[in-house]
Amino acid sequence: MERFKFGSGVIVPYRKLSPEALQGLIEEFVTRDGTDSGYVRKSLEANVRRVKRQLQQGLAVIVYDEQLQTCNIISRRDLDESGSD
């Protein structure tokens, strides 16, 4: 698997996930409480499509935190600003 370090995590290429796993991850992300994901004003389906499109365009990436054993989706801009890419 292609791995890029990001803090205590690695970037996981979205294409490496099964369609079911990707769908579940995105749904959990856009419905997550306590986060400012910006995906709350539209339907679940519209928000999932938006995140998938961002992943496909390289505007967002999936990061797996090895210490916490959690996944998150972050903007490529935030990754680039961290200097970890």
N, CA, C and O atoms as a Tinker XYZ file with bonds, in Angstrom:
   340  protein
     1  N      0.839000   -1.172000    0.000000    73     2
     2  CA     0.000000    0.000000    0.000000    64     1     3
     3  C      0.885000    1.236000    0.000000    63     2     4     5
     4  O      1.874000    1.287000    0.730000    81     3
     5  N      0.551000    2.213000   -0.791000    73     3     6
     6  CA     1.253000    3.481000   -0.827000    64     5     7
     7  C      0.968000    4.228000    0.474000    63     6     8     9
     8  O     -0.191000    4.419000    0.842000    81     7
     9  N      2.035000    4.655000    1.176000    73     7    10
    10  CA     1.852000    5.298000    2.476000    64     9    11
    11  C      2.652000    6.592000    2.514000    63    10    12    13
    12  O      3.821000    6.631000    2.129000    81    11
    13  N      2.009000    7.636000    2.979000    73    11    14
    14  CA     2.658000    8.921000    3.172000    64    13    15
    15  C      2.467000    9.318000    4.623000    63    14    16    17
    16  O      1.347000    9.266000    5.129000    81    15
    17  N      3.526000    9.710000    5.299000    73    15    18
    18  CA     3.433000   10.086000    6.700000    64    17    19
    19  C      2.771000   11.451000    6.851000    63    18    20    21
    20  O      3.025000   12.367000    6.069000    81    19
    21  N      1.920000   11.574000    7.867000    73    19    22
    22  CA     1.278000   12.831000    8.227000    64    21    23
    23  C      1.113000   12.821000    9.735000    63    22    24    25
    24  O      0.158000   12.240000   10.250000    81    23
    25  N      2.040000   13.462000   10.453000    73    23    26
    26  CA     1.991000   13.414000   11.913000    64    25    27
    27  C      2.103000   11.967000   12.364000    63    26    28    29
    28  O      3.050000   11.265000   12.007000    81    27
    29  N      1.115000   11.521000   13.162000    73    27    30
    30  CA     1.121000   10.126000   13.618000    64    29    31
    31  C      0.298000    9.245000   12.695000    63    30    32    33
    32  O     -0.024000    8.109000   13.044000    81    31
    33  N     -0.044000    9.760000   11.516000    73    31    34
    34  CA    -0.891000    9.002000   10.606000    64    33    35
    35  C     -0.285000    8.834000    9.237000    63    34    36    37
    36  O      0.807000    9.323000    8.949000    81    35
    37  N     -1.015000    8.136000    8.406000    73    35    38
    38  CA    -0.619000    7.929000    7.020000    64    37    39
    39  C     -1.792000    8.285000    6.124000    63    38    40    41
    40  O     -2.954000    8.108000    6.491000    81    39
    41  N     -1.469000    8.783000    4.958000    73    39    42
    42  CA    -2.507000    9.046000    3.964000    64    41    43
    43  C     -2.856000    7.728000    3.290000    63    42    44    45
    44  O     -1.978000    7.006000    2.818000    81    43
    45  N     -4.129000    7.430000    3.250000    73    43    46
    46  CA    -4.620000    6.215000    2.614000    64    45    47
    47  C     -5.306000    6.614000    1.301000    63    46    48    49
    48  O     -6.317000    7.314000    1.334000    81    47
    49  N     -4.783000    6.187000    0.160000    73    47    50
    50  CA    -5.450000    6.502000   -1.099000    64    49    51
    51  C     -6.884000    5.955000   -1.095000    63    50    52    53
    52  O     -7.103000    4.778000   -0.808000    81    51
    53  N     -7.850000    6.812000   -1.413000    73    51    54
    54  CA    -9.253000    6.399000   -1.348000    64    53    55
    55  C     -9.538000    5.202000   -2.249000    63    54    56    57
    56  O    -10.449000    4.423000   -1.964000    81    55
    57  N     -8.792000    5.044000   -3.309000    73    55    58
    58  CA    -9.020000    3.914000   -4.230000    64    57    59
    59  C     -8.651000    2.570000   -3.609000    63    58    60    61
    60  O     -9.065000    1.521000   -4.102000    81    59
    61  N     -7.871000    2.601000   -2.525000    73    59    62
    62  CA    -7.472000    1.361000   -1.849000    64    61    63
    63  C     -8.599000    0.798000   -0.979000    63    62    64    65
    64  O     -8.553000   -0.366000   -0.580000    81    63
    65  N     -9.616000    1.626000   -0.683000    73    63    66
    66  CA   -10.742000    1.172000    0.132000    64    65    67
    67  C    -11.797000    0.522000   -0.749000    63    66    68    69
    68  O    -11.958000    0.894000   -1.912000    81    67
    69  N    -12.509000   -0.439000   -0.200000    73    67    70
    70  CA   -13.639000   -1.012000   -0.936000    64    69    71
    71  C    -14.708000    0.073000   -1.058000    63    70    72    73
    72  O    -14.742000    0.993000   -0.242000    81    71
    73  N    -15.580000   -0.019000   -2.063000    73    71    74
    74  CA   -16.651000    0.972000   -2.190000    64    73    75
    75  C    -17.494000    1.082000   -0.917000    63    74    76    77
    76  O    -17.924000    2.173000   -0.542000    81    75
    77  N    -17.725000   -0.047000   -0.263000    73    75    78
    78  CA   -18.543000   -0.042000    0.956000    64    77    79
    79  C    -17.826000    0.681000    2.092000    63    78    80    81
    80  O    -18.434000    1.469000    2.816000    81    79
    81  N    -16.524000    0.409000    2.243000    73    79    82
    82  CA   -15.747000    1.062000    3.297000    64    81    83
    83  C    -15.644000    2.571000    3.050000    63    82    84    85
    84  O    -15.766000    3.367000    3.981000    81    83
    85  N    -15.420000    2.952000    1.801000    73    83    86
    86  CA   -15.340000    4.368000    1.457000    64    85    87
    87  C    -16.664000    5.067000    1.745000    63    86    88    89
    88  O    -16.686000    6.149000    2.331000    81    87
    89  N    -17.757000    4.453000    1.336000    73    87    90
    90  CA   -19.083000    5.023000    1.580000    64    89    91
    91  C    -19.321000    5.208000    3.081000    63    90    92    93
    92  O    -19.782000    6.265000    3.510000    81    91
    93  N    -19.012000    4.196000    3.866000    73    91    94
    94  CA   -19.204000    4.267000    5.311000    64    93    95
    95  C    -18.345000    5.344000    5.952000    63    94    96    97
    96  O    -18.813000    6.076000    6.824000    81    95
    97  N    -17.088000    5.445000    5.523000    73    95    98
    98  CA   -16.183000    6.453000    6.064000    64    97    99
    99  C    -16.701000    7.853000    5.751000    63    98   100   101
   100  O    -16.725000    8.718000    6.627000    81    99
   101  N    -17.110000    8.077000    4.521000    73    99   102
   102  CA   -17.593000    9.400000    4.135000    64   101   103
   103  C    -18.881000    9.740000    4.876000    63   102   104   105
   104  O    -19.042000   10.862000    5.357000    81   103
   105  N    -19.800000    8.780000    4.971000    73   103   106
   106  CA   -21.051000    9.031000    5.696000    64   105   107
   107  C    -20.773000    9.375000    7.153000    63   106   108   109
   108  O    -21.378000   10.296000    7.701000    81   107
   109  N    -19.865000    8.641000    7.779000    73   107   110
   110  CA   -19.526000    8.936000    9.174000    64   109   111
   111  C    -18.917000   10.328000    9.286000    63   110   112   113
   112  O    -19.221000   11.058000   10.230000    81   111
   113  N    -18.081000   10.700000    8.359000    73   111   114
   114  CA   -17.427000   12.004000    8.378000    64   113   115
   115  C    -18.434000   13.141000    8.251000    63   114   116   117
   116  O    -18.389000   14.098000    9.025000    81   115
   117  N    -19.336000   13.046000    7.288000    73   115   118
   118  CA   -20.259000   14.167000    7.056000    64   117   119
   119  C    -21.354000   14.253000    8.114000    63   118   120   121
   120  O    -22.014000   15.285000    8.228000    81   119
   121  N    -21.561000   13.189000    8.892000    73   119   122
   122  CA   -22.577000   13.228000    9.938000    64   121   123
   123  C    -21.968000   13.331000   11.328000    63   122   124   125
   124  O    -22.692000   13.302000   12.323000    81   123
   125  N    -20.660000   13.449000   11.407000    73   123   126
   126  CA   -19.940000   13.474000   12.681000    64   125   127
   127  C    -20.364000   14.684000   13.514000    63   126   128   129
   128  O    -20.390000   15.811000   13.020000    81   127
   129  N    -20.694000   14.439000   14.777000    73   127   130
   130  CA   -21.031000   15.511000   15.713000    64   129   131
   131  C    -19.762000   16.190000   16.204000    63   130   132   133
   132  O    -18.713000   15.562000   16.346000    81   131
   133  N    -19.886000   17.487000   16.458000    73   131   134
   134  CA   -18.776000   18.209000   17.066000    64   133   135
   135  C    -17.669000   18.591000   16.123000    63   134   136   137
   136  O    -16.591000   18.991000   16.564000    81   135
   137  N    -17.910000   18.476000   14.826000    73   135   138
   138  CA   -16.880000   18.901000   13.877000    64   137   139
   139  C    -17.457000   19.970000   12.971000    63   138   140   141
   140  O    -18.670000   20.054000   12.777000    81   139
   141  N    -16.594000   20.763000   12.433000    73   139   142
   142  CA   -16.992000   21.816000   11.511000    64   141   143
   143  C    -16.623000   21.368000   10.106000    63   142   144   145
   144  O    -15.746000   21.948000    9.466000    81   143
   145  N    -17.304000   20.327000    9.633000    73   143   146
   146  CA   -16.964000   19.768000    8.330000    64   145   147
   147  C    -17.533000   20.582000    7.176000    63   146   148   149
   148  O    -17.074000   20.452000    6.041000    81   147
   149  N    -18.534000   21.427000    7.455000    73   147   150
   150  CA   -19.130000   22.229000    6.396000    64   149   151
   151  C    -20.103000   21.460000    5.530000    63   150   152   153
   152  O    -20.505000   21.956000    4.478000    81   151
   153  N    -20.495000   20.266000    5.939000    73   151   154
   154  CA   -21.355000   19.428000    5.119000    64   153   155
   155  C    -22.728000   19.217000    5.749000    63   154   156   157
   156  O    -23.346000   18.178000    5.517000    81   155
   157  N    -23.224000   20.171000    6.540000    73   155   158
   158  CA   -24.458000   19.942000    7.277000    64   157   159
   159  C    -25.693000   20.540000    6.615000    63   158   160   161
   160  O    -26.809000   20.210000    7.016000    81   159
   161  N    -25.540000   21.383000    5.647000    73   159   162
   162  CA   -26.680000   22.094000    5.092000    64   161   163
   163  C    -27.386000   21.365000    3.953000    63   162   164   165
   164  O    -28.457000   21.791000    3.520000    81   163
   165  N    -26.823000   20.313000    3.481000    73   163   166
   166  CA   -27.405000   19.585000    2.356000    64   165   167
   167  C    -27.771000   18.179000    2.796000    63   166   168   169
   168  O    -27.512000   17.784000    3.933000    81   167
   169  N    -28.374000   17.434000    1.891000    73   167   170
   170  CA   -28.749000   16.058000    2.206000    64   169   171
   171  C    -27.499000   15.197000    2.367000    63   170   172   173
   172  O    -26.417000   15.546000    1.895000    81   171
   173  N    -27.674000   14.068000    3.044000    73   171   174
   174  CA   -26.567000   13.133000    3.217000    64   173   175
   175  C    -25.990000   12.742000    1.861000    63   174   176   177
   176  O    -24.772000   12.725000    1.684000    81   175
   177  N    -26.854000   12.429000    0.911000    73   175   178
   178  CA   -26.390000   12.000000   -0.411000    64   177   179
   179  C    -25.576000   13.093000   -1.102000    63   178   180   181
   180  O    -24.543000   12.815000   -1.711000    81   179
   181  N    -26.047000   14.338000   -1.005000    73   179   182
   182  CA   -25.325000   15.455000   -1.636000    64   181   183
   183  C    -23.980000   15.662000   -0.968000    63   182   184   185
   184  O    -22.986000   15.918000   -1.647000    81   183
   185  N    -23.933000   15.554000    0.356000    73   183   186
   186  CA   -22.671000   15.724000    1.072000    64   185   187
   187  C    -21.687000   14.611000    0.741000    63   186   188   189
   188  O    -20.495000   14.871000    0.579000    81   187
   189  N    -22.167000   13.375000    0.640000    73   187   190
   190  CA   -21.300000   12.250000    0.287000    64   189   191
   191  C    -20.739000   12.458000   -1.123000    63   190   192   193
   192  O    -19.547000   12.249000   -1.351000    81   191
   193  N    -21.583000   12.865000   -2.061000    73   191   194
   194  CA   -21.108000   13.128000   -3.432000    64   193   195
   195  C    -20.027000   14.212000   -3.430000    63   194   196   197
   196  O    -19.031000   14.108000   -4.145000    81   195
   197  N    -20.235000   15.251000   -2.621000    73   195   198
   198  CA   -19.274000   16.353000   -2.557000    64   197   199
   199  C    -17.916000   15.859000   -2.054000    63   198   200   201
   200  O    -16.882000   16.193000   -2.633000    81   199
   201  N    -17.913000   15.075000   -0.990000    73   199   202
   202  CA   -16.650000   14.576000   -0.445000    64   201   203
   203  C    -15.979000   13.617000   -1.429000    63   202   204   205
   204  O    -14.764000   13.676000   -1.615000    81   203
   205  N    -16.757000   12.732000   -2.060000    73   203   206
   206  CA   -16.174000   11.819000   -3.061000    64   205   207
   207  C    -15.520000   12.609000   -4.182000    63   206   208   209
   208  O    -14.425000   12.272000   -4.632000    81   207
   209  N    -16.189000   13.653000   -4.629000    73   207   210
   210  CA   -15.641000   14.480000   -5.700000    64   209   211
   211  C    -14.336000   15.141000   -5.249000    63   210   212   213
   212  O    -13.380000   15.219000   -6.021000    81   211
   213  N    -14.295000   15.617000   -3.994000    73   211   214
   214  CA   -13.070000   16.230000   -3.481000    64   213   215
   215  C    -11.928000   15.220000   -3.402000    63   214   216   217
   216  O    -10.782000   15.553000   -3.702000    81   215
   217  N    -12.238000   13.986000   -2.998000    73   215   218
   218  CA   -11.214000   12.946000   -2.965000    64   217   219
   219  C    -10.717000   12.640000   -4.379000    63   218   220   221
   220  O     -9.513000   12.518000   -4.600000    81   219
   221  N    -11.629000   12.516000   -5.322000    73   219   222
   222  CA   -11.268000   12.203000   -6.703000    64   221   223
   223  C    -10.427000   13.308000   -7.332000    63   222   224   225
   224  O     -9.535000   13.034000   -8.135000    81   223
   225  N    -10.709000   14.545000   -6.970000    73   223   226
   226  CA    -9.977000   15.688000   -7.530000    64   225   227
   227  C     -8.685000   15.979000   -6.778000    63   226   228   229
   228  O     -7.924000   16.862000   -7.173000    81   227
   229  N     -8.433000   15.246000   -5.704000    73   227   230
   230  CA    -7.227000   15.472000   -4.930000    64   229   231
   231  C     -7.316000   16.670000   -4.001000    63   230   232   233
   232  O     -6.297000   17.134000   -3.490000    81   231
   233  N     -8.526000   17.178000   -3.776000    73   231   234
   234  CA    -8.717000   18.323000   -2.888000    64   233   235
   235  C     -8.834000   17.903000   -1.430000    63   234   236   237
   236  O     -8.725000   18.737000   -0.532000    81   235
   237  N     -9.055000   16.619000   -1.190000    73   235   238
   238  CA    -9.157000   16.058000    0.159000    64   237   239
   239  C     -8.448000   14.715000    0.171000    63   238   240   241
   240  O     -8.297000   14.069000   -0.866000    81   239
   241  N     -8.011000   14.300000    1.364000    73   239   242
   242  CA    -7.328000   13.020000    1.525000    64   241   243
   243  C     -7.832000   12.324000    2.775000    63   242   244   245
   244  O     -8.345000   12.960000    3.695000    81   243
   245  N     -7.678000   11.006000    2.793000    73   243   246
   246  CA    -8.022000   10.206000    3.969000    64   245   247
   247  C     -6.740000    9.983000    4.758000    63   246   248   249
   248  O     -5.721000    9.568000    4.204000    81   247
   249  N     -6.800000   10.262000    6.058000    73   247   250
   250  CA    -5.650000   10.068000    6.931000    64   249   251
   251  C     -6.035000    9.072000    8.013000    63   250   252   253
   252  O     -7.035000    9.249000    8.710000    81   251
   253  N     -5.227000    8.018000    8.147000    73   251   254
   254  CA    -5.417000    7.040000    9.219000    64   253   255
   255  C     -4.403000    7.351000   10.303000    63   254   256   257
   256  O     -3.197000    7.336000   10.057000    81   255
   257  N     -4.892000    7.633000   11.507000    73   255   258
   258  CA    -4.029000    7.916000   12.651000    64   257   259
   259  C     -3.670000    6.588000   13.307000    63   258   260   261
   260  O     -4.526000    5.919000   13.885000    81   259
   261  N     -2.411000    6.219000   13.215000    73   259   262
   262  CA    -1.957000    4.926000   13.734000    64   261   263
   263  C     -2.048000    4.845000   15.250000    63   262   264   265
   264  O     -2.329000    3.776000   15.791000    81   263
   265  N     -1.815000    5.961000   15.950000    73   263   266
   266  CA    -1.864000    5.945000   17.412000    64   265   267
   267  C     -3.302000    5.819000   17.918000    63   266   268   269
   268  O     -3.579000    5.031000   18.822000    81   267
   269  N     -4.212000    6.596000   17.335000    73   267   270
   270  CA    -5.604000    6.579000   17.773000    64   269   271
   271  C     -6.438000    5.510000   17.076000    63   270   272   273
   272  O     -7.548000    5.199000   17.509000    81   271
   273  N     -5.900000    4.951000   15.997000    73   271   274
   274  CA    -6.603000    3.968000   15.180000    64   273   275
   275  C     -7.943000    4.516000   14.676000    63   274   276   277
   276  O     -8.986000    3.871000   14.784000    81   275
   277  N     -7.871000    5.736000   14.120000    73   275   278
   278  CA    -9.050000    6.400000   13.571000    64   277   279
   279  C     -8.729000    6.942000   12.190000    63   278   280   281
   280  O     -7.567000    7.150000   11.838000    81   279
   281  N     -9.783000    7.168000   11.413000    73   279   282
   282  CA    -9.651000    7.779000   10.093000    64   281   283
   283  C    -10.296000    9.151000   10.104000    63   282   284   285
   284  O    -11.259000    9.404000   10.827000    81   283
   285  N     -9.742000   10.023000    9.290000    73   283   286
   286  CA   -10.324000   11.333000    9.103000    64   285   287
   287  C    -10.118000   11.733000    7.650000    63   286   288   289
   288  O     -9.246000   11.205000    6.960000    81   287
   289  N    -10.929000   12.667000    7.206000    73   287   290
   290  CA   -10.782000   13.225000    5.871000    64   289   291
   291  C    -10.399000   14.681000    6.068000    63   290   292   293
   292  O    -11.089000   15.426000    6.764000    81   291
   293  N     -9.292000   15.082000    5.448000    73   291   294
   294  CA    -8.840000   16.455000    5.593000    64   293   295
   295  C     -8.610000   17.063000    4.219000    63   294   296   297
   296  O     -8.425000   16.351000    3.231000    81   295
   297  N     -8.625000   18.381000    4.172000    73   295   298
   298  CA    -8.387000   19.053000    2.896000    64   297   299
   299  C     -6.913000   18.962000    2.535000    63   298   300   301
   300  O     -6.049000   18.962000    3.412000    81   299
   301  N     -6.639000   18.886000    1.270000    73   299   302
   302  CA    -5.259000   18.846000    0.776000    64   301   303
   303  C     -4.543000   20.131000    1.193000    63   302   304   305
   304  O     -3.348000   20.109000    1.486000    81   303
   305  N     -5.265000   21.241000    1.221000    73   303   306
   306  CA    -4.690000   22.521000    1.623000    64   305   307
   307  C     -4.155000   22.440000    3.055000    63   306   308   309
   308  O     -3.049000   22.902000    3.335000    81   307
   309  N     -4.950000   21.849000    3.965000    73   307   310
   310  CA    -4.491000   21.697000    5.351000    64   309   311
   311  C     -3.254000   20.805000    5.421000    63   310   312   313
   312  O     -2.339000   21.072000    6.199000    81   311
   313  N     -3.227000   19.773000    4.630000    73   311   314
   314  CA    -2.062000   18.883000    4.586000    64   313   315
   315  C     -0.835000   19.640000    4.086000    63   314   316   317
   316  O      0.243000   19.545000    4.672000    81   315
   317  N     -1.003000   20.385000    3.010000    73   315   318
   318  CA     0.105000   21.135000    2.436000    64   317   319
   319  C      0.620000   22.201000    3.403000    63   318   320   321
   320  O      1.825000   22.435000    3.492000    81   319
   321  N     -0.302000   22.846000    4.126000    73   319   322
   322  CA     0.091000   23.883000    5.080000    64   321   323
   323  C      0.864000   23.295000    6.251000    63   322   324   325
   324  O      1.657000   23.992000    6.885000    81   323
   325  N      0.638000   22.016000    6.544000    73   323   326
   326  CA     1.347000   21.390000    7.656000    64   325   327
   327  C      2.804000   21.097000    7.309000    63   326   328   329
   328  O      3.627000   20.849000    8.190000    81   327
   329  N      3.115000   21.130000    5.995000    73   327   330
   330  CA     4.473000   20.839000    5.563000    64   329   331
   331  C      4.826000   19.378000    5.575000    63   330   332   333
   332  O      6.001000   19.020000    5.494000    81   331
   333  N      3.798000   18.504000    5.677000    73   331   334
   334  CA     4.053000   17.064000    5.803000    64   333   335
   335  C      3.993000   16.335000    4.488000    63   334   336   337
   336  O      4.200000   15.122000    4.459000    81   335
   337  N      3.732000   16.994000    3.441000    73   335   338
   338  CA     3.572000   16.318000    2.160000    64   337   339
   339  C      4.834000   16.373000    1.339000    63   338   340
   340  O      4.870000   15.848000    0.226000    81   339
